[in-house]
Amino acid sequence: MDEIICQQCGHTNPMDAVFCQRCGALLPPSRPATDQLAPTLRAGEEPQKKSTSELEPLLPAWLREMRKGEESPPAPKEEKSAPPPPPSSQPSVAPEAEEEEIPEWLKELGILSSGPRKAQSVSFSEKEGKEEESAAPQEGWSKDLGPLSAPGSVANAFETGPSASAEPEAEASSMLFSADELPAWLRGEAQSAAPAAEEPVPDWLKAFAEEPPAPAAPAQPAVPAAEEPVPDWLKAFAEEPPAPAAPAQPAVPAAEEPAPDWLKAFAEETPGTTQASQPPSTPAVIGTSGAGEEDLSSLLEMEIPDWLAGISAEATSSQPAAEKTPALEAAELPAWVQAMRPIEAILSSEVEGAASLEEEKEGPLAGLRGVLPRAPETLPYIRPRTYSVRLNVTQDHQAHVQLLEQLIAAESQPRPRQATPAQKSGLFGYWLIAILLLAAILLPLFGGTQMTAMPALTPRGTWQFIESFNALPASPTILLVLDYEMSTSGEMEALLLPPLRHLTSIKQAHLAFIALNPLMSTMDERLLEALHVAQPQMPLPESVNLGYLPGGLSALPLFASNPTFAASPEARARWERSPFQRVKTLSDFDCVVLVTDNAESARLWIEQTNSLKYNTLLMVSSARSAPMLSPYFHSGQAKGMIAGLNDAAAYEQMSGLSGLARRYRDAYSAGLLLALGAGGIGALWGLLIRRNSKPQEGA
Amino acid sequence: MNLPVEWLNALLGFVLTLAIFSYLLGDNPLFRLTIHLFVGVSSGYIAAVIFRQVWLHQLFQPLLNPQTDVLLRAWLLFSLLLAVFLLTKISPRLGSIGTPAAAILSGIAAGLMITGAVQGTLIPQLQATAAAFDPSRPLDTWLDGLILLLGAISTLAYFHFGADQSLRRRWWIRVLASSGLIFLGLTLGALFAALYSSTLTALIERLDTLISFFLR
């Protein structure tokens, strides 16, 4: 198996890769060939019993011997050490490890050659980093230490923590060290471990206890060294020159032999000297401690072991203590042991090697190289996991999609419109009504008939209109407000001509024109021409055209206060020369006639000019706007009103003046009758169609 | 000389009227040509009228007249400036410049319209409706007033869409709404009849013009 598959994204990575090349996730450790037969047991999986007999030849010799030894009863010594130690105080001997026979290399590591073991443990603890240092016990550990001649117990005390008692520590010491091997002082310490904590602490130890427990962590890594075979990473580590190992070694031999004199003297030194010999006891620590270099030199001048004598202060980091001890054999570990290695062990060797060359810049480890494992400074960016968004489209889905596409396409295609019989009949009726209407209008006009009688009753508005004119003084000033469209000019002229004839022929009125619509600005000429045609014998009245009133709504109040403000200079000059020169405001007119076909503009005129303030407002309205303007007549705001051709005919009849209303009346009546007839026939036709369609619907 | 011009005017009116009536045959180029001609001539005429009566007579002549009062001249200049600002509304980028002028126009129009509506329509109409029930008035006036009042209330009730807990109108609102529906139908019928009457009169006048052209 030359590749590693990422458990996050499934990407295939080369065997030596640590991180996934695609997502950057941490890859599982590369396994040996034997591990291919034994898959990794993951969380949540139940272990399955498998035959591992084929792997027996792959086991190391010591493990095979150990497996053979399982068949024989365990040694009585191990049974004595069976009581489970406290987890924190006995990390070096795991329960599983106690049941098995400790291999030779472990014996050497843990018991016989405690010096190298201690060196490894100390150096490894420094590799663990500062996190474990901070997690180390902060209080009371120095009291459990005892004399510095028991470095093994120092290491255990570091691992014990504040909750650890001295009794399990003593038991652990008894398991690792025989009583004969211990020095006298340590022997007594081990026998009275519990009361040792209660004994008065010497002064130097008190000072030691007050020191920051930063170097407590280095003893923790002794756990894996004692409970399982040395893995590859540990072997490599043992071969490396652990920088802090050398300073810590002076404490290690004390665990297996009586403390040398130099150490005894050292123990009797001041607390400051004690601090210099603390487990990390790195040059940085010494430098930063309270002890001076003279104390250190005096300490080094003491009797030191041979293995330590060759270590100079400068070569501490370059001469690992492990080189002086017999190297451990490289153990072939089973897969499950490799899988239990700490995460640092599976880091690539390149990364670890590169990190080991880095020098610590600050802190108690300043100046040391390779004491802490380093991960890459910048961890690779872990891309988020990509999820597939592809739809699982089945054939049914595709069929539905095709059906929907066909429906949409059918909607966009034009469909030929087929004429129905009803549409044909509607087109026929359309043409029939048009022909009948034209005939009904043209025949009376061509014939010049006057068959239709004039209105017998005069509408109230028309009657009041005439009465208002009759009430005007002689030669009144009349303002005609023209507010209609060109399309209704035929109707409006038919409505306006009788009053104009009345005003000019009877009252000799003076006319002023103002247009609210630009198209009406010159309509005065057309009206006067029509008036001249209607009564050619009468002279045209004096008139002034004020033109178009711009501004619409906003200009009406201003016009009411000054009717000539919008007039042209010519119109103003004419205004001043005419009888209108006395007219200064709208109320100075004798009468105002609003000629309109627009109910909205007529309403604005009435509202903005405040028609109640001036004398007389009369309205000539188209039939289309009459229903909306009649309330202003009924409310008294307008004194009279002519609305539609019928009112104009009534006006002509009442005033005795002929006009267009009489001429149009036959055609108008015919058109109204035709409309009524067509509406009635259409209503009956609709009822018949509905009546015939109901049985069909019922069927 | 006047006769040919009048005759040409009458002939042109006759042809254009027939072109408009050609819409009876459906939409056709002749009808469209006449419509475009009418719109174009109307626009040109309106522009000429406004330029002459507004820009020339109301603005430029007073501004260029040395006898014009300084205050009036400043006021006219301000009006001209606002008018120029309004022209910037053509450009979307510069349209915001004309916003103050448009705001002035809208504000003035709104104020005038509200005041005029209250003083010129609302109050006089209320007074007229109340006067219909004057005891001194004849009976027919009372009848007119009652019909007017019933029509107004029932029509308003028709447009009342409130409902009770059963999601139905109250019974008296339903009765009034039914009456209002009748009044609405009568009103719309009257409006249609008035519109037809007006249109019929215009048609008669146009046909009479054509007949007069032939008989002339």
Chai-1 contact restraints between the chains, C-beta under 6 A:
chainA,res_idxA,chainB,res_idxB,connection_type,confidence,min_distance_angstrom,max_distance_angstrom,comment,restraint_id
A,A434,B,L24,contact,1.0,0.0,6.0,A-B,restraint_1
A,I441,B,I204,contact,1.0,0.0,6.0,A-B,restraint_2
A,I441,B,L207,contact,1.0,0.0,6.0,A-B,restraint_3
A,L442,B,L207,contact,1.0,0.0,6.0,A-B,restraint_4
A,L445,B,L207,contact,1.0,0.0,6.0,A-B,restraint_5
A,L445,B,D208,contact,1.0,0.0,6.0,A-B,restraint_6
A,L445,B,I211,contact,1.0,0.0,6.0,A-B,restraint_7
A,T488,B,A202,contact,1.0,0.0,6.0,A-B,restraint_8
A,G490,B,A202,contact,1.0,0.0,6.0,A-B,restraint_9
A,G490,B,E205,contact,1.0,0.0,6.0,A-B,restraint_10
A,E491,B,S198,contact,1.0,0.0,6.0,A-B,restraint_11
A,E491,B,T201,contact,1.0,0.0,6.0,A-B,restraint_12
A,E491,B,A202,contact,1.0,0.0,6.0,A-B,restraint_13
A,P518,B,I46,contact,1.0,0.0,6.0,A-B,restraint_14
A,P518,B,V49,contact,1.0,0.0,6.0,A-B,restraint_15
A,S521,B,V49,contact,1.0,0.0,6.0,A-B,restraint_16
A,G547,B,Q53,contact,1.0,0.0,6.0,A-B,restraint_17
A,Y548,B,V49,contact,1.0,0.0,6.0,A-B,restraint_18
A,Y548,B,Q53,contact,1.0,0.0,6.0,A-B,restraint_19
A,P550,B,V54,contact,1.0,0.0,6.0,A-B,restraint_20
A,L553,B,A109,contact,1.0,0.0,6.0,A-B,restraint_21
A,L553,B,L112,contact,1.0,0.0,6.0,A-B,restraint_22
A,S554,B,I108,contact,1.0,0.0,6.0,A-B,restraint_23
A,S568,B,H57,contact,1.0,0.0,6.0,A-B,restraint_24
A,I606,B,G120,contact,1.0,0.0,6.0,A-B,restraint_25
A,E607,B,G116,contact,1.0,0.0,6.0,A-B,restraint_26
A,E607,B,G120,contact,1.0,0.0,6.0,A-B,restraint_27
A,E607,B,T121,contact,1.0,0.0,6.0,A-B,restraint_28
A,Q608,B,G116,contact,1.0,0.0,6.0,A-B,restraint_29
A,S622,B,S198,contact,1.0,0.0,6.0,A-B,restraint_30
A,A623,B,A194,contact,1.0,0.0,6.0,A-B,restraint_31
A,A623,B,S197,contact,1.0,0.0,6.0,A-B,restraint_32
A,A623,B,S198,contact,1.0,0.0,6.0,A-B,restraint_33
A,R624,B,A194,contact,1.0,0.0,6.0,A-B,restraint_34
A,R624,B,L195,contact,1.0,0.0,6.0,A-B,restraint_35
A,R624,B,S198,contact,1.0,0.0,6.0,A-B,restraint_36
A,A626,B,A194,contact,1.0,0.0,6.0,A-B,restraint_37
A,P627,B,A190,contact,1.0,0.0,6.0,A-B,restraint_38
A,P627,B,L191,contact,1.0,0.0,6.0,A-B,restraint_39
A,P627,B,A194,contact,1.0,0.0,6.0,A-B,restraint_40
A,S635,B,P124,contact,1.0,0.0,6.0,A-B,restraint_41
A,S635,B,Q125,contact,1.0,0.0,6.0,A-B,restraint_42
A,S635,B,A128,contact,1.0,0.0,6.0,A-B,restraint_43
A,Q637,B,P124,contact,1.0,0.0,6.0,A-B,restraint_44
A,G644,B,S197,contact,1.0,0.0,6.0,A-B,restraint_45
A,L645,B,T201,contact,1.0,0.0,6.0,A-B,restraint_46
A,Y664,B,I204,contact,1.0,0.0,6.0,A-B,restraint_47
A,A667,B,I204,contact,1.0,0.0,6.0,A-B,restraint_48
A,G671,B,L200,contact,1.0,0.0,6.0,A-B,restraint_49
A,A675,B,Y196,contact,1.0,0.0,6.0,A-B,restraint_50
